[in-house]
Amino acid sequence: MSIRFRHILASLAFALTMAAALGAKAAPSEIRIDWATYNPVSIVLKDKKILEDEFAKDGVAIRWVQSAGSNKALEFLNAGSLDFGSTAGAAALIARINGNPIKAVYVYSRPEWTALVTRKETGIASVADLKGKSVAVTRGTDPHIFLIRALAANGLTEKDLRLVLLQHADGRLALTRGDVDAWAGLDPIMASAEIDDGAVLFYRNPAANSWGVLNTRESFAAENPDIVRRVLAAYETARKWSLAHPKELAVLLEGATKLPPVVIERQLSRTELTFGPIGAAQKETLVAAGDALQQAGVIAKDVNVKQSVDALIDPAFLTVSN
């Protein structure tokens, strides 16, 4: 083989190597994931440093960001400042329909985390009593969706109320101060309002609470499928630890929320942690929620709800749970 020909082969090999290197997507240097007081498993995951231990050998850092509600988690995901965010399933569905490119890949809880709340002296005892009243709500969250569905089931719409748009904690304060007549509540803040303020949960419907789901950005999942699988495996470790150590879980929640044990006990009594993989059951719930929201005019009539749910939910990253 001539020297010139060897040079040509070496140059070609070098060019191919460089092209492959340039074409390959580098692994991220950090994973950005949220924790939330409405997601107890996330607090265990953070406290036990399960993700930090899993990715230490790869030199990948874990950056934790608190989400104050589904709306904030979805904003962070849409802006690309989170790779994984905790939301209610119905909130994730509406976000997906509205163009937020996310995938719901995991179930962290099946909660009854929202109800409609008032003070004892308002005289409000049913959804119908809300007509003409002021209601605090966090738009784009499961409590907001819960309120819309409750109104629709009673022949009302948001136009029949005066909505006061506040984050969850501020909604509780507004109710306590008497600034609003009712509040679409969220645990554990709702449990605290019950116990500390004597607030009344005048309308409950566990079936209308959507699942707690973990979402990732669609592009992140496509570029880093192995990382998504490893994150969900770590979530499973935290979820199973939570089930095996209920007292320790309560203590961790108390520390994260700064709420007393009796409040945390109330929150956990309404939070089921026996799920992990996402799939048919979640699709069924979200199709029902989407249909109800479409009938209420929140989702456009031309949207195919089932197709939107199928586009949102991706069970491929975690299929087995022991």
KATAFEN-V849798 format. One record per pair of residues at least 12 apart in sequence whose ideal C-beta (glycine too) atoms are under 7 Angstrom apart, sorted by the first residue. I is the first residue (numbers start at 1). J is the second residue. Records with the same first field share a line. If there is no record, write none. Layout:
I=J + J
//
This chain:
25=223
27=60
28=60 + 224
29=60 + 61
30=60 + 61 + 62 + 63
31=51 + 55 + 60 + 62 + 83 + 227 + 231
32=63 + 65 + 81 + 82 + 83
33=62 + 64 + 82 + 83 + 84
34=65 + 66 + 67 + 73 + 76 + 82 + 84 + 85 + 86
35=64 + 66
36=66 + 67 + 86
37=188 + 256 + 257
38=113 + 186 + 187
39=86 + 108 + 109 + 212
40=109 + 242 + 249 + 253 + 271
41=108 + 109 + 235 + 238 + 239 + 242 + 273
42=86 + 108
43=252 + 253 + 256
44=238 + 241 + 242 + 249 + 252
45=234 + 235 + 238
46=64
47=252
48=238
50=234 + 237 + 238
51=231 + 234
54=230 + 234
65=82
67=85 + 86
68=167 + 168
69=138 + 141 + 167 + 168
70=87 + 88 + 91 + 140 + 141 + 142
71=138 + 139 + 140 + 141
73=85 + 86 + 87
74=87 + 91 + 95 + 100 + 140
77=100 + 102 + 215 + 217
78=100
80=217
83=216 + 217 + 220
84=214 + 215 + 216 + 231
85=215
86=108 + 212 + 214
87=213 + 215
88=141 + 142 + 210 + 212
89=104 + 210 + 211 + 213 + 282 + 285 + 286
90=142 + 145 + 210 + 286 + 289
91=140 + 141 + 142 + 145
92=104 + 213 + 215 + 312
93=286 + 289 + 290 + 308 + 309 + 312
94=140
96=308 + 311 + 312
97=299 + 303 + 308
101=217 + 218 + 219
102=215 + 216 + 217 + 218
103=215 + 216 + 218 + 221 + 312 + 314
104=213 + 215 + 278 + 312 + 313 + 314
105=214 + 215 + 216 + 228 + 232 + 278 + 314 + 317
106=213 + 214 + 232 + 235 + 276 + 278 + 318
107=211 + 212 + 213 + 275 + 276 + 278 + 282
108=212 + 214 + 235 + 239
109=212 + 271 + 272 + 273
110=211 + 272 + 275
111=187 + 209 + 212 + 270 + 271 + 272
112=206 + 209 + 270
113=142 + 186 + 187 + 209 + 270
114=142 + 143 + 146 + 184 + 185 + 186 + 209
115=185 + 190 + 201 + 203 + 204
116=147 + 150 + 182 + 184 + 202 + 203
117=175 + 182 + 183 + 185 + 190 + 193 + 199 + 200 + 201
118=181 + 182 + 200 + 202
119=175 + 199 + 200
120=198 + 200
122=181
124=181 + 182 + 202
125=202
126=202 + 203
127=150 + 151 + 154 + 203
128=154
130=156 + 161 + 182
131=156 + 160
133=161 + 181 + 182
134=162 + 164 + 180 + 181
135=147 + 161 + 163 + 164 + 180 + 181 + 182 + 183 + 184
136=164 + 166 + 171 + 174 + 175 + 180 + 183
137=163 + 165 + 171 + 184
138=166 + 167 + 168 + 171
139=165
142=209 + 210
143=184 + 185 + 186
144=184
145=289 + 293
146=184 + 208 + 209
147=184
148=293 + 296 + 298
149=208 + 292 + 296
150=203
152=292 + 295 + 296
157=296
164=180
168=186 + 189
169=189
171=183
172=185 + 189 + 193
175=193 + 199
176=193 + 197
187=267 + 270
188=257 + 259 + 263 + 264 + 267
191=263 + 266 + 267
192=259 + 263
194=266
195=262 + 263 + 266
210=285 + 286 + 289
211=282 + 285
213=278 + 282
214=235
216=228
228=317
229=317
232=317 + 318
236=276 + 318 + 321
239=273 + 276
242=273
243=273
250=264 + 265 + 268
276=318 + 321
277=315 + 318 + 319 + 321
278=313 + 315
279=315
282=313
283=309 + 313
286=309
287=305 + 306 + 309
290=305 + 308 + 309
291=305
//
